[in-house]
Amino acid sequence: MHHLRGNAVGYVALFTALGGTSYAAVTLAPGSVKTKALANGSVTNAKLAHNSVGSADVRNHSLVANDFNTSSLTSLLGSGAGGKTGATGPQGAAGPTGSAGSQGPRGLDGSSSVVMTARQTGSMTAPHGASTTVPLSGASWTQAANDVNLITGSVKVGIPSSCTGSFGNSLVVSVDGVPNTFALAPTSPASSTVTVPFVVSELMEPGASTQHNVTAALANSCTKSGEDYSVSNVKIDAMNFH
């Protein structure tokens, strides 16, 4: 650069912004004008354009970063406002479906068996106003420590021609003397014979091998003479699961 021609206005503006700072008494070059003179307008664009200040003077006495006043730089450079956040882009397409995983190992087969079959031999009458025990054979078994047992079965009952003053007659099945399940003895159709299933019940894991005994009794709460049930073909099974 041989001259400041073409940059004179910017040069003067810079030193005008720095007027009154530490450069007010700094000399650009031996015998040249001071920055105070520039700030006061004694050096004009025309003088600069006619080479009254040489480029060598500027290069030899250039300003450094630490000489700039922060407020002056701010006024020269300025700062713009932050832009707005852009709109959210559209959701991307779903990825392809992954391949099916390998088949897992086959589970263990469940195991169940009948461990007790209690049966009634012959038939009997269950008179009104009483609870009548039904004789059974094969009514004992052992439940293993970690096995679950289910109690199920059925009974054939002869329904009386009438049943006065009562309802809820049933054949009650007990395990070790504790009622466990029942089969409802209906009052209709009168004078007929029906087979009624027991409600399925359970015996949970006892924690140790346990001997059990099952009993059955028909509770007849009808109140008049002749209102008796007949009981036959009682079947009680214990199913074992482990």
Secondary structure, DSSP 8 states (H G I E B T S, - for coil): ----TT-HHHHHHHHHHTTTSGGGG-BSSTTS-BHHHHHTT-S-HHHHHTTSS-HHHHHHT---GGGS-HHHHHHHH----------------------------------EEEEEEEEE-SEEEE-TTEEEEE-EES-EEEE-TT-EEEEEEEEEEE--S---S----EEEEEETTEEEEEEE----STT-EEEEE---EEE---SS-EEEEEEEEEEE---STT--EEEEEEEEEEEEE-
